[in-house]
Amino acid sequence: MKVLVTGGAGYIGSHTVRELLLREHSVVILDTLEFGSKKVLENLGVLDKLVVGSVSEIRLLDRLFEEHQIEAVIHFAAYKRGNESINKPAEYFANNVGGTFNLLDRMSRHNIKYFIFSSSGGVYGNPQVVPVTEDNNVLRPESPYGEGKLMIEQSLPWYERAYGLKSVSLRYFNAAGAAPEGQIGEDWNLTNNLIPLALKAALGLSPAFSIMGTNHPTRDGTCIRDFIHVSDLAEAHITALEKLKNDGESGVYNLGTGQGTTVREVVEMVKRVTRKDFPVKELPGRPGDPVAIWADSSRARHDFGWQPRYTLEDMVRTAYEWHRKSSQ
Ligand SMILES: NC(=O)c1ccc[n+]([C@@H]2O[C@H](COP(=O)([O-])OP(=O)(O)OC[C@H]3O[C@@H](n4cnc5c(N)ncnc54)[C@H](O)[C@@H]3O)[C@@H](O)[C@H]2O)c1
């Protein structure tokens, strides 16, 4: 299948490009490069597949859909910092929601039928019940970022009804780790995710790691999250796409390990894997951060036969190997 991967020069997008190539699909990558990097595409040998531009550009999308026999879109392109979105709702709604509706519009006009949407655990907000299944909580996002993801999810059935556009929305939580062979990983200059920042402190490239919030009602006072290896996520996107093409059932799915890990436990794991101690600062919690969230992914297991293969230790180890190599 020829797949347009939006945001394919970013973290999860590039790992998905890698997995698509391993499964002998072909790709076109659309990315503004605002948070993506040419270098990762170079490392994957697909720099020539990159088109630099935005999902908000009508003429550019028309040209791509006219020039390439694109059958499906995997849509990662978005801004992703939930906390930041609280102070920048206009930017988040314009880029994430406006951009996606533009993309869906052009897909409908060019009769592209398959859409895999990178949604987020952010749609749950601060859940009342954990682990979260796709429907055991009232969906109450705590940020414009999460709200935008939910708006898109909820619009997709209307696109199917009117234009026959089939879709799968994948809700995931905290992506982590790097490709097992180590050719790509997460750039810590472009992220505020926990594991890269803790590794930066472990490698002595930042003075300390900061924990945001230590007085929460959890087992050690820090937030609880569901970390999932980026290669497991990449595999899930492609499995979902292949399944969608074969039997055409649209849906919404959680992708998590089902394990809730506290921030302190992650810090301990980073210290254990790297065998390095580093200073940890304790700062107040941030608005919009849920206290505890982890996922029940039985639906994805049942419908796609997908289940995560990597542990938290694997996530830290693969990320550590990547950062050690790329920071030399
Ligand atoms: N990283 C996580 O833990 C996580 C968790 C849940 C959901 N998600 C979602 O997964 C997707 C990918 O996340 P990521 O961690 O790889 O982020 P990332 O920032 O590394 O990748 C996003 C890419 O999209 C590009 N981009 C942004 N706006 C664009 C636009 N309008 N047109 C074209 N390209 C654009 C950026 O340059 C970047 O390369 C996002 O939609 C994010 O909301 C991420």
Ligand as a Chemical Component Dictionary entry (heavy atoms), coordinates in Angstrom:
data_LIG
# 
_chem_comp.id                   LIG 
_chem_comp.type                 NON-POLYMER 
_chem_comp.pdbx_formal_charge   0 
_chem_comp.three_letter_code    LIG 
# 
loop_
_chem_comp_atom.comp_id 
_chem_comp_atom.atom_id 
_chem_comp_atom.alt_atom_id 
_chem_comp_atom.type_symbol 
_chem_comp_atom.charge 
_chem_comp_atom.model_Cartn_x 
_chem_comp_atom.model_Cartn_y 
_chem_comp_atom.model_Cartn_z 
_chem_comp_atom.pdbx_ordinal 
LIG N1  N1  N 0  4.541  11.224 22.096 1  
LIG C1  C1  C 0  3.537  10.800 22.834 2  
LIG O1  O1  O 0  3.724  10.307 23.937 3  
LIG C2  C2  C 0  2.125  10.873 22.290 4  
LIG C3  C3  C 0  1.074  10.380 23.071 5  
LIG C4  C4  C 0  -0.231 10.428 22.568 6  
LIG C5  C5  C 0  -0.463 10.949 21.308 7  
LIG N2  N2  N 1  0.571  11.447 20.579 8  
LIG C6  C6  C 0  0.287  11.988 19.249 9  
LIG O2  O2  O 0  1.102  11.311 18.324 10 
LIG C7  C7  C 0  1.445  12.174 17.230 11 
LIG C8  C8  C 0  2.937  12.154 17.019 12 
LIG O3  O3  O 0  3.588  12.529 18.220 13 
LIG P1  P1  P 0  5.167  12.590 18.335 14 
LIG O4  O4  O 0  5.510  12.293 19.739 15 
LIG O5  O5  O -1 5.779  11.798 17.247 16 
LIG O6  O6  O 0  5.380  14.152 18.077 17 
LIG P2  P2  P 0  6.478  14.907 17.207 18 
LIG O7  O7  O 0  6.380  16.348 17.562 19 
LIG O8  O8  O 0  7.793  14.244 17.300 20 
LIG O9  O9  O 0  5.922  14.674 15.730 21 
LIG C9  C9  C 0  4.914  15.462 15.153 22 
LIG C10 C10 C 0  5.426  15.884 13.779 23 
LIG O10 O10 O 0  4.401  16.612 13.115 24 
LIG C11 C11 C 0  4.993  17.728 12.450 25 
LIG N3  N3  N 0  3.913  18.700 12.289 26 
LIG C12 C12 C 0  3.297  19.459 13.237 27 
LIG N4  N4  N 0  2.311  20.182 12.687 28 
LIG C13 C13 C 0  2.312  19.889 11.347 29 
LIG C14 C14 C 0  1.517  20.290 10.242 30 
LIG N5  N5  N 0  0.541  21.174 10.377 31 
LIG N6  N6  N 0  1.764  19.742 9.018  32 
LIG C15 C15 C 0  2.756  18.847 8.856  33 
LIG N7  N7  N 0  3.563  18.435 9.873  34 
LIG C16 C16 C 0  3.325  18.943 11.102 35 
LIG C17 C17 C 0  6.135  18.161 13.353 36 
LIG O11 O11 O 0  7.136  18.882 12.663 37 
LIG C18 C18 C 0  6.648  16.807 13.864 38 
LIG O12 O12 O 0  7.654  16.289 13.021 39 
LIG C19 C19 C 0  0.872  13.542 17.594 40 
LIG O13 O13 O 0  -0.350 13.704 16.913 41 
LIG C20 C20 C 0  0.647  13.455 19.081 42 
LIG O14 O14 O 0  -0.415 14.276 19.484 43 
LIG C21 C21 C 0  1.861  11.424 21.048 44 
# 
loop_
_chem_comp_bond.comp_id 
_chem_comp_bond.atom_id_1 
_chem_comp_bond.atom_id_2 
_chem_comp_bond.value_order 
_chem_comp_bond.pdbx_ordinal 
LIG N1  C1  SING 1  
LIG C1  O1  DOUB 2  
LIG C1  C2  SING 3  
LIG C2  C3  SING 4  
LIG C2  C21 DOUB 5  
LIG C3  C4  DOUB 6  
LIG C4  C5  SING 7  
LIG C5  N2  DOUB 8  
LIG N2  C6  SING 9  
LIG N2  C21 SING 10 
LIG C6  O2  SING 11 
LIG C6  C20 SING 12 
LIG O2  C7  SING 13 
LIG C7  C8  SING 14 
LIG C7  C19 SING 15 
LIG C8  O3  SING 16 
LIG O3  P1  SING 17 
LIG P1  O4  DOUB 18 
LIG P1  O5  SING 19 
LIG P1  O6  SING 20 
LIG O6  P2  SING 21 
LIG P2  O7  DOUB 22 
LIG P2  O8  SING 23 
LIG P2  O9  SING 24 
LIG O9  C9  SING 25 
LIG C9  C10 SING 26 
LIG C10 O10 SING 27 
LIG C10 C18 SING 28 
LIG O10 C11 SING 29 
LIG C11 N3  SING 30 
LIG C11 C17 SING 31 
LIG N3  C12 SING 32 
LIG N3  C16 SING 33 
LIG C12 N4  DOUB 34 
LIG N4  C13 SING 35 
LIG C13 C14 SING 36 
LIG C13 C16 DOUB 37 
LIG C14 N5  SING 38 
LIG C14 N6  DOUB 39 
LIG N6  C15 SING 40 
LIG C15 N7  DOUB 41 
LIG N7  C16 SING 42 
LIG C17 O11 SING 43 
LIG C17 C18 SING 44 
LIG C18 O12 SING 45 
LIG C19 O13 SING 46 
LIG C19 C20 SING 47 
LIG C20 O14 SING 48 
# 
